[in-house]
Amino acid sequence: MGIKGKIVALVVAAGSGSRAGGGMPKQYRQIGGRPLLAHTIDHLKHDRIDIIQIVIGEGQEGLFHHAVGHRSLPSPTVGGATRQQSVRNGLEALAAKGGVGAVLIHDAARPFLPPDVIERLIEALDAADGAVPVLPVVDSLAEGNGALGAQVSRNGLIRVQTPQAFRFDAILEAHRRREAPADATDDAQVAREAGFQVATVIGSQSLEKLTYEEDFMRAEQRLSAALVSRTGLGFDVHRFAEGEELWLGGLLIPHDKGLSGHSDADVVLHALTDALLGAIGEGDIGDHFPPSDPQWRGAPSSRFAEHARALIEERGGRIDHVDMTIICEAPRIGPHRDAMRQSVADLLRLPLSRVSIKATTTEQLGFTGRGEGMAAQAVATVRVPEDS
């Protein structure tokens, strides 16, 4: 039969996910230092998939853009009140654009999609209108309503997973024809009700759906086991100048002089940014924000630290701890240290306990001892996937 047209992955991420807890829809909860939706998107990157289209809930645009980060994706489609309505909205949006030959409809809560499952699903569409990944039922089954009832045979039973692949015209027609009042639990059900043939392929234990808090704990453990620890060092120096503001750790510090530099000359955040970049082998602050570029003149250094944090998150990494030492004779750092720690913790989205800031002098020796400038050094410990 062959597929003519683009193959699109349609990710349903419109639910509230209240059973998982966490105070937000589960598709935006963090696992392994990244939102769940980001893991799902990254596991859908495959040579056979041309477009990844996300369906989100109404009012979730901000959460979506934070989760996606720098990934290049089409604008999301807004879903409906039920899963079936959300899928229908996504299919209609794709139909309006045209050129789609097949679609893989996937739940955002199944983030760890193996590439071989994608291959099997697409190949199955050569002989069928749709295909779903399945696993055998291995547990004993029985009736029960507070007490154990009669045993139920496992023969012929399978567990159905996503993504579910379909020829686009077939699944679009099936959704348009469905008038049943009850919400369909999956799209294979919609296709079968419309008379289309749905094949089965071997699924994967990695495709288990994250529903409850325990599921997120297991996913976190799985990702943590695959990370390696790296350390980065940063050092920066700026001279004092009259008429400048003194920014340290993202805070404006009262002083009779400030530091001179192309940005706001925040020596603490500059050292920190270099430490974070060094931990992932991404050069230094000058590579990402060249002093020769006028757009960074007077820019807040918080943007530099946030950029380094985002690079780590996009690699699936996490920041474990940062430690900074400020070297100066004046001003006194002690009165500002706690507020500075909180500022850095907020920038890096870390608990306060994982941010350390210290201060020391050089006993009036050297340029810092003479009050000509300030220096800062930083150490960052991060964990990233082994191949990063």
C-alpha positions as CSV (number, residue, x, y, z in Angstrom):
1,M,0.0,0.0,0.0
2,G,2.8,2.5,0.9
3,I,2.4,5.8,2.7
4,K,2.1,8.9,0.6
5,G,2.6,12.1,2.5
6,K,4.2,13.1,5.7
7,I,4.3,11.0,8.9
8,V,3.2,13.1,11.9
9,A,3.5,12.3,15.6
10,L,0.4,13.8,17.3
11,V,1.1,14.0,21.1
12,V,-2.0,14.4,23.3
13,A,-0.9,16.6,26.2
14,A,-4.2,18.3,27.1
15,G,-5.1,16.5,30.4
16,S,-5.0,17.8,34.0
17,G,-3.1,14.7,35.3
18,S,-4.5,15.2,38.8
19,R,-3.9,11.6,40.0
20,A,-0.1,12.1,39.7
21,G,0.0,15.0,42.2
22,G,2.7,17.6,41.9
23,G,0.4,20.6,41.7
24,M,0.4,20.8,37.9
25,P,-0.7,18.7,34.9
26,K,1.6,15.7,34.9
27,Q,2.9,16.3,31.4
28,Y,4.7,19.3,32.7
29,R,6.1,17.8,35.9
30,Q,9.9,17.5,36.0
31,I,11.6,14.1,35.8
32,G,15.4,13.9,35.3
33,G,15.6,17.7,35.3
34,R,13.2,18.2,32.4
35,P,9.5,18.3,32.0
36,L,7.8,15.0,31.2
37,L,6.6,16.4,27.8
38,A,10.2,17.2,26.8
39,H,11.2,13.6,27.3
40,T,8.3,12.5,25.2
41,I,9.2,14.9,22.4
42,D,12.8,13.9,22.4
43,H,12.0,10.2,22.1
44,L,9.8,10.9,19.1
45,K,12.7,12.3,17.1
46,H,13.1,9.6,14.4
47,D,14.1,9.6,10.7
48,R,10.6,8.4,9.7
49,I,8.7,11.1,11.6
50,D,8.5,14.4,9.8
51,I,6.5,16.6,12.2
52,I,5.8,16.5,16.0
53,Q,2.5,18.2,16.7
54,I,1.4,18.7,20.3
55,V,-2.2,19.1,21.5
56,I,-2.4,21.1,24.8
57,G,-5.1,22.0,27.2
58,E,-6.7,25.5,27.2
59,G,-4.6,27.9,29.1
60,Q,-1.5,25.7,29.0
61,E,0.5,27.8,26.5
62,G,3.0,29.1,29.1
63,L,3.6,25.6,30.4
64,F,4.0,24.3,26.9
65,H,6.6,26.9,25.8
66,H,8.6,26.3,29.0
67,A,8.6,22.5,28.5
68,V,9.6,22.8,24.8
69,G,12.4,25.3,25.4
70,H,14.5,25.7,22.3
71,R,13.0,22.8,20.4
72,S,11.6,23.8,17.0
73,L,8.0,22.7,16.9
74,P,4.8,23.9,15.2
75,S,2.4,26.0,17.3
76,P,0.4,23.7,19.6
77,T,-3.3,22.8,18.9
78,V,-5.7,23.4,21.8
79,G,-7.6,20.3,22.8
80,G,-11.1,19.7,24.1
81,A,-12.9,18.5,27.2
82,T,-12.1,14.8,26.6
83,R,-9.2,12.9,25.1
84,Q,-11.2,12.0,22.0
85,Q,-12.1,15.6,21.4
86,S,-8.4,16.6,21.8
87,V,-7.4,14.0,19.3
88,R,-10.1,15.2,16.9
89,N,-9.0,18.8,17.2
90,G,-5.4,17.7,16.4
91,L,-6.5,15.7,13.4
92,E,-8.6,18.5,12.0
93,A,-5.7,20.9,12.4
94,L,-3.4,18.6,10.5
95,A,-6.1,18.1,7.8
96,A,-6.3,21.8,7.4
97,K,-2.6,22.0,6.6
98,G,-2.7,19.0,4.3
99,G,-0.1,16.6,3.0
100,V,-0.3,14.1,5.9
101,G,-0.1,10.4,5.0
102,A,0.1,8.8,8.4
103,V,-0.2,9.8,12.0
104,L,1.2,8.3,15.3
105,I,-1.2,9.3,18.1
106,H,0.8,9.2,21.4
107,D,0.1,10.0,25.0
108,A,2.5,12.5,26.6
109,A,2.6,10.4,29.7
110,R,4.5,7.6,27.9
111,P,7.9,9.3,27.6
112,F,10.3,6.5,26.9
113,L,9.4,5.4,23.4
114,P,12.0,3.0,21.8
115,P,12.8,3.7,18.2
116,D,12.2,0.1,17.2
117,V,8.5,0.4,18.2
118,I,8.2,3.4,15.8
119,E,9.7,1.3,13.0
120,R,7.3,-1.6,13.7
121,L,4.2,0.6,13.7
122,I,5.0,2.4,10.5
123,E,5.9,-0.9,8.7
124,A,2.6,-2.4,9.8
125,L,0.7,0.3,7.9
126,D,1.8,-1.3,4.7
127,A,-0.8,-3.9,5.2
128,A,-3.3,-2.4,7.6
129,D,-5.2,0.9,8.3
130,G,-3.8,1.1,11.8
131,A,-1.4,-0.5,14.2
132,V,-0.9,-0.5,17.9
133,P,1.9,-1.8,20.2
134,V,0.8,-4.5,22.7
135,L,2.2,-6.6,25.4
136,P,0.9,-9.9,26.8
137,V,-0.9,-10.0,30.1
138,V,1.3,-11.8,32.6
139,D,-0.5,-11.2,35.9
140,S,-3.3,-13.4,37.2
141,L,-6.7,-11.8,36.6
142,A,-9.8,-12.1,38.7
143,E,-13.0,-10.4,39.4
144,G,-13.1,-8.3,42.6
145,N,-15.1,-5.7,44.4
146,G,-13.6,-5.5,47.9
147,A,-13.1,-9.3,47.9
148,L,-11.4,-11.7,45.5
149,G,-13.8,-13.2,43.0
150,A,-13.6,-15.7,40.2
151,Q,-10.5,-16.0,38.1
152,V,-10.5,-14.6,34.6
153,S,-8.6,-16.3,31.8
154,R,-5.7,-14.4,30.3
155,N,-6.0,-16.3,27.1
156,G,-6.3,-13.9,24.2
157,L,-5.9,-10.7,26.3
158,I,-3.3,-8.1,25.6
159,R,-2.2,-4.7,27.0
160,V,-2.6,-1.9,24.5
161,Q,-0.1,1.0,24.5
162,T,0.6,4.1,22.5
163,P,1.7,5.5,20.0
164,Q,-1.0,4.1,17.8
165,A,-0.3,4.5,14.1
166,F,-2.9,5.0,11.4
167,R,-3.3,6.0,7.8
168,F,-4.3,9.6,8.2
169,D,-7.5,9.5,6.0
170,A,-8.7,6.4,7.8
171,I,-8.4,7.7,11.4
172,L,-9.8,11.2,10.4
173,E,-12.8,9.6,8.9
174,A,-13.3,7.3,11.9
175,H,-13.3,10.3,14.3
176,R,-15.6,12.3,12.1
177,R,-18.1,9.4,12.0
178,R,-18.1,8.6,15.7
179,E,-21.2,9.8,17.5
180,A,-21.1,7.6,20.6
181,P,-21.6,9.7,23.7
182,A,-18.9,7.9,25.8
183,D,-15.3,9.1,25.4
184,A,-13.1,6.5,23.6
185,T,-10.3,5.2,25.7
186,D,-8.0,5.0,22.7
187,D,-8.0,5.7,18.9
188,A,-7.8,2.0,17.9
189,Q,-11.3,1.6,19.4
190,V,-12.5,4.5,17.2
191,A,-10.9,3.0,14.1
192,R,-12.4,-0.5,14.8
193,E,-15.9,0.9,15.4
194,A,-15.6,2.5,11.9
195,G,-14.7,-0.8,10.3
196,F,-11.0,-0.2,9.8
197,Q,-8.4,-3.0,10.3
198,V,-6.0,-2.5,13.2
199,A,-2.9,-4.7,13.4
200,T,-0.8,-5.3,16.5
201,V,2.9,-5.1,16.9
202,I,5.2,-5.9,19.8
203,G,5.3,-3.1,22.3
204,S,7.8,-2.3,25.1
205,Q,7.9,-2.3,28.9
206,S,9.5,1.1,28.5
207,L,6.2,2.5,27.3
208,E,4.5,2.1,30.7
209,K,2.2,5.1,31.3
210,L,3.1,7.5,34.2
211,T,-0.1,8.0,36.1
212,Y,0.6,7.9,39.9
213,E,3.3,9.3,42.1
214,E,5.1,6.0,42.3
215,D,5.3,5.9,38.5
216,F,7.2,9.3,38.6
217,M,9.5,8.0,41.3
218,R,10.4,4.9,39.2
219,A,11.0,7.2,36.2
220,E,13.2,9.4,38.2
221,Q,15.3,6.4,39.4
222,R,15.6,5.1,35.9
223,L,16.9,8.4,34.6
224,S,19.2,9.0,37.5
225,A,20.9,5.6,36.9
226,A,21.7,6.7,33.4
227,L,23.4,10.0,34.4
228,V,27.1,10.7,35.0
229,S,28.5,13.4,37.3
230,R,30.6,16.2,35.9
231,T,32.3,19.2,37.5
232,G,32.9,22.7,36.0
233,L,35.1,25.5,37.2
234,G,34.6,29.2,36.6
235,F,36.7,32.4,37.4
236,D,36.0,36.0,36.6
237,V,37.5,39.4,37.4
238,H,36.1,43.0,37.0
239,R,37.6,46.3,37.9
240,F,35.9,48.9,40.1
241,A,34.7,52.1,38.3
242,E,33.0,55.3,39.5
243,G,29.4,55.8,38.3
244,E,28.7,52.1,37.9
245,E,26.2,49.9,39.8
246,L,27.4,46.9,41.8
247,W,25.6,43.7,40.8
248,L,26.5,40.5,42.6
249,G,24.6,37.2,42.2
250,G,21.8,39.0,40.5
251,L,21.3,41.5,43.3
252,L,22.0,45.3,43.3
253,I,24.4,45.8,46.2
254,P,24.8,49.3,47.8
255,H,28.4,50.6,47.3
256,D,30.2,53.7,46.4
257,K,31.6,52.1,43.2
258,G,30.4,49.4,40.8
259,L,32.1,47.0,38.5
260,S,33.0,47.8,34.9
261,G,32.2,45.4,32.1
262,H,30.3,44.9,28.9
263,S,27.2,43.6,30.6
264,D,26.2,44.5,34.1
265,A,29.6,43.0,35.2
266,D,28.1,40.6,37.8
267,V,31.3,38.8,38.6
268,V,29.5,36.1,40.6
269,L,27.1,35.1,37.8
270,H,29.9,35.3,35.2
271,A,32.0,32.8,37.2
272,L,28.9,30.7,37.8
273,T,28.0,30.7,34.1
274,D,31.5,29.6,33.1
275,A,31.4,26.8,35.7
276,L,28.0,25.5,34.3
277,L,29.2,25.7,30.7
278,G,32.4,24.0,31.6
279,A,30.6,21.1,33.2
280,I,28.9,20.2,29.9
281,G,31.9,21.1,27.6
282,E,30.2,24.2,26.1
283,G,33.1,26.6,26.1
284,D,32.8,29.8,28.1
285,I,30.6,32.9,28.5
286,G,32.4,34.7,25.7
287,D,31.5,32.0,23.2
288,H,27.8,32.4,23.9
289,F,27.7,36.2,24.6
290,P,30.7,37.8,22.8
291,P,31.8,41.1,24.4
292,S,32.0,42.5,20.8
293,D,28.2,42.1,20.3
294,P,26.5,45.4,21.3
295,Q,23.3,43.6,22.3
296,W,24.9,42.5,25.5
297,R,26.0,46.0,26.6
298,G,24.5,46.5,30.0
299,A,22.6,43.2,29.8
300,P,21.6,41.5,33.1
301,S,24.0,38.6,33.7
302,S,21.0,36.6,34.9
303,R,20.3,35.9,31.3
304,F,23.7,34.2,30.9
305,A,23.2,31.9,33.9
306,E,19.7,31.0,32.7
307,H,21.0,30.2,29.3
308,A,23.6,27.8,30.8
309,R,20.9,26.2,33.0
310,A,18.7,25.7,29.9
311,L,21.5,24.0,28.0
312,I,21.9,21.5,30.8
313,E,18.2,20.9,31.0
314,E,18.0,20.3,27.2
315,R,20.6,17.6,27.5
316,G,18.5,15.9,30.1
317,G,20.9,16.9,32.8
318,R,20.4,18.4,36.2
319,I,22.4,20.7,38.4
320,D,23.3,19.1,41.8
321,H,25.2,21.9,43.5
322,V,27.0,25.2,42.9
323,D,29.5,26.8,45.2
324,M,30.9,30.3,44.7
325,T,33.6,32.4,46.5
326,I,33.7,36.2,46.2
327,I,37.1,37.7,46.6
328,C,37.2,41.4,47.7
329,E,38.0,43.8,50.6
330,A,34.8,45.7,50.3
331,P,31.8,45.7,50.4
332,R,31.1,43.2,53.2
333,I,29.3,40.2,51.6
334,G,27.9,38.7,54.8
335,P,24.8,41.0,55.1
336,H,23.8,40.1,51.5
337,R,24.8,36.5,51.4
338,D,21.5,34.8,52.1
339,A,19.6,37.0,49.7
340,M,22.3,36.3,47.1
341,R,22.0,32.6,47.6
342,Q,18.2,32.8,47.1
343,S,18.7,34.8,43.9
344,V,21.0,32.2,42.4
345,A,18.7,29.4,43.6
346,D,15.8,31.0,41.8
347,L,17.8,31.5,38.6
348,L,18.9,27.9,38.6
349,R,15.6,26.5,39.9
350,L,17.4,24.8,42.8
351,P,16.6,24.4,46.5
352,L,18.5,26.9,48.6
353,S,20.4,24.0,50.2
354,R,22.1,23.3,46.9
355,V,23.6,26.8,46.6
356,S,26.7,28.0,48.5
357,I,28.2,31.5,48.5
358,K,31.3,32.4,50.5
359,A,33.5,35.5,50.7
360,T,37.2,36.0,51.5
361,T,39.8,38.7,51.2
362,T,43.5,38.6,50.0
363,E,44.8,40.3,53.2
364,Q,45.2,43.6,51.2
365,L,47.4,41.9,48.7
366,G,47.0,42.2,44.9
367,F,44.4,44.2,43.0
368,T,41.6,43.0,45.2
369,G,43.5,43.9,48.3
370,R,44.1,47.4,47.0
371,G,40.3,47.7,46.3
372,E,40.9,48.0,42.5
373,G,38.4,45.3,41.6
374,M,36.7,42.0,42.6
375,A,37.1,38.4,41.6
376,A,34.9,35.3,42.0
377,Q,35.3,31.6,41.5
378,A,32.7,29.0,41.1
379,V,32.3,25.2,41.1
380,A,29.3,23.5,39.6
381,T,28.4,19.8,39.9
382,V,26.0,18.5,37.3
383,R,24.7,15.2,36.1
384,V,24.1,14.5,32.4
385,P,23.4,11.5,30.2
386,E,26.6,9.6,29.6
387,D,26.7,10.4,25.8
388,S,26.3,14.2,26.3
